[in-house]
Amino acid sequence: MSAPKRIAKDLTRGSIPKQLLLLTLPFMASNALQVLYSTIDMMVVGHYVGTPGLSAVSQSSQILNFATMICFGFSNAGQVLIAQALGAGKKKEMNRVIGTMFSLLVILALVLSGVVLSLRHWIMDVMHMPVESEAYALDYLIICGAGLVFTAGYNMVSAVLRGMGDSKRPFLFIGIASAVNLVLDLLFTGLFRWEVAGAAWATIIGQAVSFLFSVFYLMRRKEAFGFDFKKESFRIDGHYTKMIAALGAPMAIQSGCINLSMLYVNSLINSIDVVASATFGVGGRIDDIINKISQGIQFATLPMISQNIAAGKKDRAVRTVHWSWIYSGILTAVCMIVYVLFGKELFMMFSDDPLVHEQSGDFVRAILWMFPALAVMRGSGAFIQGIGNAKLSMVLALLDGVVLRIGLSWLLGIAMGLGFYGFVLGYGLAAYGCAIPGMIYFLSGIWKKRRTLADEM
């Protein structure tokens, strides 16, 4: 019998635009399905529970997303290490990184679940949750917070596969989860009338099915995957723990800062009224769909850069960034046109409240300013992460999340009295804090003097 086809792909040769596009499309689809989780929750809750339930799901999702993104920061670090090890031909070291990352992330997810559940009432107070939504929000936070290990588990498996240059299997895994979530959402919330709790149970069961199926699938194909799943293979290696921590901590802080700033903007908008809260929640979900779809370009660009940098092919890594900018620019232009032409109709898909529909115009006019920055960030952001410069990523995230997102939202919304429009405008303009410095760093070429992470393995 012939040897099984290996999952890991060599991204250091071949046509860059074709290879990047073939990687990008499944990543886009996977990200779209992933954000479809909470989107389905919001659509079902918006129609069956109403505006208070819609506000509750959108706000609780932001809180849970904060915890998830901390795990994502460390899994992203593992992805970079895996890609660089693969590019340098260090298969044994790559397997040790995989085993260490799996064990570390499970522990981290359990700790974060405990923190979210312990601080749930304090979180509600800090978020200025509307009174009409608070009980619903607590239900969603408790149920989904208890299942964070499944969310982290899916992200962990996907990060390993992304590092190996595989974009098709993450799409398979999240597709299964989305189908389960949709069926259970309609059953629990629509038929059984469990309200927001039903949406939460549908979400967490879908994520559990996705994670368990992915592990089972890879265990059955462990020869092609290249990881044996033996107990001793999950031993936490001290050297790779330090490498994951050194790279992952800044990435986790980066993700955490951005999400904390989003929670701050949410709290400002929640203080207006429940309609503003629901409108921003719906707008944030639509924006998240667009953001996650375009993030597929970054997910595809990152392993290509990591592998080529580790293989000493810097010119190929540079050309990869150029092509990611081209693809991002095309996608961004399309999304802006859709937003301008069908913005109100998009909001109507989530809510039957005419007051939400009326306020949607303010959100669309403000958020459009963010899109050019997103187009730039996909290439330069992937490049900074792919070469392992986590400290620069953290600095840019602090500039975006803490200095600009919070500062501009307060300045425009409160100091200048623009209210809801000002809060959203500040939220959107903050993205330039990452886009412009990141582009300058890439174009300057000062990164060429850095050692690769593969050299330290």
C-alpha positions as CSV (number, residue, x, y, z in Angstrom):
1,M,0.0,0.0,0.0
2,S,1.2,3.5,-0.7
3,A,1.9,5.9,2.1
4,P,-0.9,8.2,3.1
5,K,-0.8,11.7,1.6
6,R,0.6,14.1,4.2
7,I,-1.6,16.9,5.5
8,A,1.3,19.3,5.7
9,K,2.0,21.4,2.5
10,D,5.2,22.9,1.2
11,L,4.4,26.6,0.6
12,T,8.0,27.5,-0.4
13,R,7.5,26.8,-4.1
14,G,4.9,27.2,-6.8
15,S,2.8,30.1,-8.0
16,I,2.2,32.6,-5.2
17,P,-1.1,34.1,-6.4
18,K,-2.6,30.7,-7.2
19,Q,-1.3,29.1,-3.9
20,L,-2.5,32.1,-1.8
21,L,-5.9,32.0,-3.5
22,L,-6.4,28.3,-3.0
23,L,-5.5,28.6,0.7
24,T,-7.6,31.8,1.2
25,L,-10.9,30.6,-0.1
26,P,-11.4,27.7,2.4
27,F,-10.1,29.9,5.2
28,M,-12.7,32.6,4.2
29,A,-15.4,30.0,4.2
30,S,-14.3,28.5,7.5
31,N,-14.3,32.0,9.2
32,A,-17.6,32.8,7.7
33,L,-19.1,29.6,9.2
34,Q,-17.4,30.3,12.5
35,V,-18.9,33.7,12.9
36,L,-22.2,32.2,11.7
37,Y,-22.4,30.6,15.2
38,S,-23.3,33.7,17.0
39,T,-24.9,35.3,14.0
40,I,-27.5,32.5,13.9
41,D,-28.0,32.9,17.6
42,M,-28.7,36.6,17.1
43,M,-31.0,36.1,14.2
44,V,-33.0,33.4,15.9
45,V,-33.1,35.3,19.3
46,G,-33.9,38.6,17.5
47,H,-37.0,37.1,16.0
48,Y,-38.2,34.8,18.8
49,V,-37.1,36.8,21.9
50,G,-36.9,40.4,20.7
51,T,-34.6,43.4,21.2
52,P,-33.6,42.6,24.9
53,G,-32.5,39.1,23.9
54,L,-30.7,40.5,20.9
55,S,-28.7,42.9,23.1
56,A,-27.9,40.1,25.6
57,V,-26.5,37.8,23.0
58,S,-24.4,40.5,21.3
59,Q,-22.9,41.8,24.6
60,S,-22.3,38.3,26.1
61,S,-20.6,37.2,22.9
62,Q,-18.2,40.1,23.2
63,I,-17.2,39.1,26.7
64,L,-16.7,35.4,25.7
65,N,-14.8,36.5,22.6
66,F,-12.3,38.2,25.0
67,A,-11.5,34.9,26.6
68,T,-11.5,33.1,23.3
69,M,-9.1,35.6,21.8
70,I,-6.6,35.1,24.6
71,C,-6.5,31.4,23.7
72,F,-6.3,32.4,20.1
73,G,-3.2,34.4,20.8
74,F,-1.3,31.4,22.1
75,S,-2.7,29.1,19.4
76,N,-1.6,31.6,16.8
77,A,1.9,31.5,18.4
78,G,1.9,27.7,18.0
79,Q,0.8,28.1,14.4
80,V,3.8,30.4,13.6
81,L,6.2,28.0,15.3
82,I,4.7,25.0,13.4
83,A,5.0,26.8,10.1
84,Q,8.6,27.9,10.6
85,A,9.6,24.4,11.8
86,L,8.0,22.9,8.7
87,G,9.7,25.5,6.4
88,A,13.1,24.6,8.0
89,G,12.4,20.9,7.7
90,K,12.3,20.3,11.5
91,K,9.5,17.7,11.8
92,K,10.5,16.3,15.2
93,E,10.5,19.8,16.7
94,M,7.2,20.5,15.1
95,N,5.5,17.5,16.8
96,R,6.9,18.6,20.2
97,V,5.4,22.1,19.6
98,I,2.0,20.5,18.8
99,G,1.9,18.3,21.9
100,T,3.0,21.2,24.2
101,M,0.5,23.6,22.7
102,F,-2.4,21.2,23.0
103,S,-1.8,20.7,26.8
104,L,-1.2,24.3,27.5
105,L,-4.3,25.6,25.8
106,V,-6.6,23.1,27.5
107,I,-5.3,24.3,30.9
108,L,-5.6,27.9,29.9
109,A,-9.2,27.4,28.6
110,L,-10.3,25.8,31.9
111,V,-8.8,28.6,33.9
112,L,-10.6,31.2,31.8
113,S,-13.9,29.4,32.2
114,G,-13.4,29.6,36.0
115,V,-12.7,33.3,35.8
116,V,-15.7,34.1,33.6
117,L,-18.1,32.1,35.8
118,S,-16.7,33.5,39.0
119,L,-16.9,37.2,37.8
120,R,-20.1,37.0,35.9
121,H,-22.1,39.4,38.0
122,W,-19.2,41.9,38.2
123,I,-18.9,41.7,34.4
124,M,-22.6,42.6,34.0
125,D,-22.1,45.7,36.2
126,V,-19.0,46.9,34.4
127,M,-20.7,46.4,31.0
128,H,-23.7,48.6,32.1
129,M,-25.9,45.8,30.7
130,P,-29.5,47.1,30.1
131,V,-31.9,45.9,32.8
132,E,-34.1,44.3,30.2
133,S,-31.2,42.2,29.0
134,E,-29.3,41.3,32.1
135,A,-31.0,37.9,33.0
136,Y,-30.7,36.8,29.4
137,A,-27.1,37.8,29.2
138,L,-26.3,35.9,32.4
139,D,-27.8,32.7,30.9
140,Y,-25.7,33.0,27.8
141,L,-22.5,33.9,29.7
142,I,-22.8,30.9,32.1
143,I,-23.6,28.3,29.5
144,C,-21.1,29.3,26.9
145,G,-18.5,30.3,29.5
146,A,-18.6,26.7,30.9
147,G,-17.8,25.4,27.5
148,L,-14.8,27.5,26.6
149,V,-12.6,24.5,26.4
150,F,-14.4,23.3,23.3
151,T,-14.1,26.7,21.6
152,A,-10.4,26.8,22.5
153,G,-10.0,23.2,21.3
154,Y,-11.4,23.9,17.8
155,N,-9.1,27.0,17.5
156,M,-6.2,24.9,18.6
157,V,-6.7,22.2,16.0
158,S,-7.3,24.8,13.3
159,A,-4.1,26.6,14.2
160,V,-2.1,23.5,13.9
161,L,-3.6,22.8,10.5
162,R,-3.2,26.4,9.3
163,G,0.5,26.2,10.3
164,M,0.8,23.1,8.1
165,G,-0.8,25.0,5.2
166,D,-4.1,23.0,5.3
167,S,-7.2,25.1,4.9
168,K,-9.7,22.4,3.8
169,R,-10.1,20.4,7.1
170,P,-10.8,23.5,9.3
171,F,-13.7,24.2,6.9
172,L,-15.0,20.6,7.3
173,F,-14.9,20.8,11.1
174,I,-16.6,24.2,11.4
175,G,-19.2,23.2,8.8
176,I,-20.3,20.3,11.0
177,A,-20.5,22.6,14.0
178,S,-22.5,25.2,12.1
179,A,-25.0,22.7,10.9
180,V,-25.5,21.3,14.4
181,N,-25.8,24.8,15.8
182,L,-28.5,25.9,13.3
183,V,-30.7,22.8,13.9
184,L,-30.4,23.1,17.7
185,D,-31.0,26.9,17.6
186,L,-34.3,26.4,15.8
187,L,-35.2,23.5,18.1
188,F,-34.3,25.0,21.5
189,T,-35.2,28.6,20.9
190,G,-37.9,28.4,18.3
191,L,-39.7,25.2,19.2
192,F,-38.9,24.6,22.9
193,R,-39.0,28.3,23.7
194,W,-35.8,28.2,25.9
195,E,-35.2,31.8,24.8
196,V,-31.5,32.9,25.1
197,A,-30.5,29.9,27.1
198,G,-31.5,27.7,24.1
199,A,-29.3,29.7,21.8
200,A,-26.4,29.2,24.3
201,W,-26.9,25.5,24.5
202,A,-27.0,25.2,20.7
203,T,-23.8,27.1,20.4
204,I,-21.8,25.1,23.0
205,I,-23.1,21.7,21.8
206,G,-22.1,22.6,18.2
207,Q,-18.6,23.6,19.3
208,A,-18.2,20.4,21.3
209,V,-19.2,18.3,18.3
210,S,-16.8,20.2,16.1
211,F,-13.9,19.7,18.5
212,L,-14.5,16.1,19.3
213,F,-15.0,15.2,15.6
214,S,-11.8,17.0,14.6
215,V,-9.7,15.1,17.2
216,F,-11.3,11.8,16.2
217,Y,-10.7,12.5,12.5
218,L,-7.0,13.4,13.0
219,M,-6.5,10.4,15.2
220,R,-7.8,8.1,12.5
221,R,-5.4,9.8,10.0
222,K,-2.4,10.3,12.4
223,E,0.1,9.0,9.9
224,A,-0.9,11.7,7.4
225,F,-1.2,14.2,10.2
226,G,2.3,13.4,11.5
227,F,1.3,13.4,15.2
228,D,0.9,10.0,17.0
229,F,-1.6,11.2,19.8
230,K,0.2,9.0,22.4
231,K,-0.1,10.1,26.0
232,E,3.6,11.0,26.3
233,S,3.4,13.2,23.2
234,F,1.3,15.6,25.1
235,R,4.0,16.2,27.7
236,I,4.7,19.9,28.2
237,D,8.2,20.6,27.0
238,G,9.9,23.4,28.9
239,H,11.8,24.8,25.9
240,Y,8.8,25.0,23.6
241,T,6.6,26.3,26.5
242,K,9.0,29.3,26.8
243,M,8.9,29.8,23.0
244,I,5.1,29.6,22.9
245,A,4.8,31.9,25.9
246,A,7.3,34.5,24.5
247,L,5.5,34.6,21.2
248,G,1.9,33.9,22.5
249,A,1.8,36.3,25.5
250,P,2.2,39.5,23.3
251,M,-0.3,38.0,20.8
252,A,-2.8,37.3,23.6
253,I,-2.3,40.8,25.0
254,Q,-2.9,42.1,21.5
255,S,-6.1,40.2,21.2
256,G,-7.2,41.0,24.7
257,C,-6.5,44.7,24.4
258,I,-8.6,45.0,21.2
259,N,-11.5,43.1,22.8
260,L,-11.3,45.1,26.0
261,S,-11.5,48.3,23.9
262,M,-14.6,46.8,22.1
263,L,-16.2,46.1,25.5
264,Y,-15.5,49.7,26.6
265,V,-17.2,51.0,23.4
266,N,-20.1,48.6,24.1
267,S,-20.4,49.9,27.6
268,L,-20.6,53.5,26.3
269,I,-23.3,52.6,23.8
270,N,-25.2,50.4,26.4
271,S,-25.5,53.5,28.6
272,I,-27.6,55.2,25.8
273,D,-30.5,52.7,25.7
274,V,-31.4,49.2,24.7
275,V,-32.1,50.2,21.0
276,A,-28.6,51.6,20.6
277,S,-27.2,48.5,22.3
278,A,-29.1,46.2,19.9
279,T,-28.1,48.3,16.9
280,F,-24.4,48.2,17.7
281,G,-24.7,44.5,18.5
282,V,-26.2,43.8,15.1
283,G,-23.7,46.1,13.4
284,G,-20.9,44.6,15.2
285,R,-22.0,41.1,14.1
286,I,-22.3,42.2,10.4
287,D,-18.9,43.8,10.7
288,D,-17.5,40.7,12.3
289,I,-18.7,38.6,9.4
290,I,-16.9,40.9,6.9
291,N,-13.8,41.1,9.2
292,K,-13.6,37.3,9.6
293,I,-14.1,36.6,5.9
294,S,-11.3,39.1,5.0
295,Q,-9.2,37.5,7.8
296,G,-9.1,34.4,5.7
297,I,-6.5,36.2,3.5
298,Q,-4.4,36.8,6.6
299,F,-4.7,33.2,7.7
300,A,-3.5,32.1,4.3
301,T,-0.7,34.7,4.1
302,L,0.8,33.9,7.6
303,P,1.9,30.2,7.0
304,M,3.3,31.1,3.6
305,I,5.4,33.9,5.1
306,S,6.5,31.8,8.1
307,Q,7.6,28.8,5.9
308,N,9.4,31.0,3.4
309,I,11.2,33.1,6.0
310,A,12.4,29.9,7.7
311,A,13.5,28.5,4.4
312,G,15.5,31.7,3.6
313,K,13.2,32.8,0.8
314,K,12.6,36.4,1.9
315,D,11.8,37.7,-1.6
316,R,9.0,35.2,-1.9
317,A,7.6,36.2,1.5
318,V,7.6,39.9,0.3
319,R,5.7,39.0,-2.9
320,T,3.2,37.0,-0.8
321,V,2.4,40.2,1.1
322,H,1.9,42.2,-2.1
323,W,-0.6,39.6,-3.4
324,S,-2.4,39.6,-0.1
325,W,-2.9,43.4,-0.4
326,I,-4.3,42.9,-3.9
327,Y,-6.8,40.3,-2.8
328,S,-7.7,42.3,0.3
329,G,-8.3,45.5,-1.7
330,I,-10.7,43.7,-4.1
331,L,-12.6,42.1,-1.3
332,T,-12.8,45.4,0.7
333,A,-14.2,47.3,-2.3
334,V,-16.9,44.7,-2.8
335,C,-17.9,44.8,0.9
336,M,-18.1,48.6,0.9
337,I,-20.4,48.5,-2.1
338,V,-22.7,46.0,-0.4
339,Y,-22.7,48.0,2.8
340,V,-23.7,51.2,1.0
341,L,-26.4,49.6,-1.2
342,F,-27.9,47.1,1.3
343,G,-26.9,48.3,4.8
344,K,-30.5,48.7,6.2
345,E,-31.5,45.4,4.7
346,L,-28.7,43.6,6.4
347,F,-29.9,45.0,9.8
348,M,-33.5,43.9,9.0
349,M,-32.2,40.3,8.7
350,F,-31.4,40.4,12.5
351,S,-34.1,42.5,14.0
352,D,-37.8,43.3,13.4
353,D,-37.5,46.5,15.5
354,P,-38.0,49.6,13.3
355,L,-36.0,51.7,15.7
356,V,-33.0,49.5,15.1
357,H,-33.5,49.8,11.4
358,E,-33.7,53.6,11.7
359,Q,-30.4,53.8,13.6
360,S,-28.6,51.4,11.3
361,G,-27.8,54.3,8.9
362,D,-25.6,56.0,11.5
363,F,-23.6,52.8,12.1
364,V,-23.0,52.2,8.3
365,R,-21.9,55.8,7.7
366,A,-19.4,55.6,10.5
367,I,-18.0,52.1,10.0
368,L,-17.2,52.5,6.3
369,W,-14.1,54.6,7.4
370,M,-12.5,51.5,8.8
371,F,-12.4,49.4,5.6
372,P,-9.3,50.8,3.8
373,A,-7.3,50.1,7.0
374,L,-8.5,46.5,7.0
375,A,-7.3,46.0,3.5
376,V,-3.8,47.0,4.5
377,M,-3.7,45.1,7.8
378,R,-4.3,41.7,6.3
379,G,-0.9,41.6,4.6
380,S,1.3,43.6,7.0
381,G,-0.3,42.0,10.1
382,A,0.3,38.5,8.8
383,F,3.9,39.5,7.9
384,I,4.7,40.8,11.4
385,Q,3.2,37.7,13.0
386,G,4.7,35.3,10.5
387,I,8.3,36.5,11.1
388,G,7.7,36.1,14.9
389,N,7.8,39.8,15.8
390,A,5.1,39.5,18.5
391,K,6.3,42.5,20.5
392,L,5.6,44.8,17.6
393,S,2.2,43.2,17.2
394,M,1.5,44.0,20.8
395,V,2.6,47.6,20.5
396,L,0.4,48.1,17.5
397,A,-2.5,46.5,19.3
398,L,-2.1,48.7,22.3
399,L,-2.1,51.7,20.0
400,D,-5.2,50.5,18.3
401,G,-7.1,49.1,21.2
402,V,-6.2,51.2,24.2
403,V,-5.0,54.6,22.8
404,L,-7.1,55.1,19.7
405,R,-10.2,52.9,20.0
406,I,-11.0,54.0,23.6
407,G,-9.6,57.6,23.1
408,L,-11.3,58.3,19.8
409,S,-14.6,56.8,20.9
410,W,-14.7,59.0,24.0
411,L,-13.5,62.1,22.1
412,L,-16.0,61.8,19.2
413,G,-18.9,60.3,21.2
414,I,-18.7,62.3,24.4
415,A,-16.3,65.2,24.2
416,M,-17.6,66.3,20.7
417,G,-21.2,65.2,21.5
418,L,-21.6,63.0,18.4
419,G,-23.2,60.2,20.5
420,F,-23.8,56.9,18.8
421,Y,-22.3,57.9,15.5
422,G,-19.2,59.2,17.3
423,F,-18.7,56.0,19.3
424,V,-18.9,53.9,16.1
425,L,-16.6,56.3,14.1
426,G,-14.0,56.2,16.9
427,Y,-14.2,52.4,16.9
428,G,-13.6,52.3,13.2
429,L,-10.8,54.8,12.8
430,A,-8.7,53.1,15.5
431,A,-7.8,50.4,12.9
432,Y,-5.4,52.8,11.3
433,G,-3.2,52.6,14.4
434,C,-2.3,49.1,13.2
435,A,-2.5,49.6,9.5
436,I,-0.2,52.5,8.9
437,P,2.7,51.6,11.2
438,G,2.6,48.0,10.1
439,M,2.8,49.0,6.5
440,I,5.7,51.3,7.2
441,Y,7.6,48.5,9.1
442,F,7.1,46.1,6.2
443,L,8.2,48.6,3.5
444,S,11.2,49.8,5.5
445,G,13.0,46.4,5.3
446,I,14.5,46.6,8.8
447,W,12.9,43.2,9.6
448,K,15.5,41.5,7.3
449,K,18.1,41.5,10.2
450,R,15.9,39.4,12.4
451,R,16.8,35.7,13.3
452,T,14.1,33.2,12.5
453,L,12.3,31.3,15.2
454,A,13.3,28.0,13.6
455,D,16.9,28.8,14.4
456,E,16.0,28.6,18.2
457,M,14.4,25.2,17.9
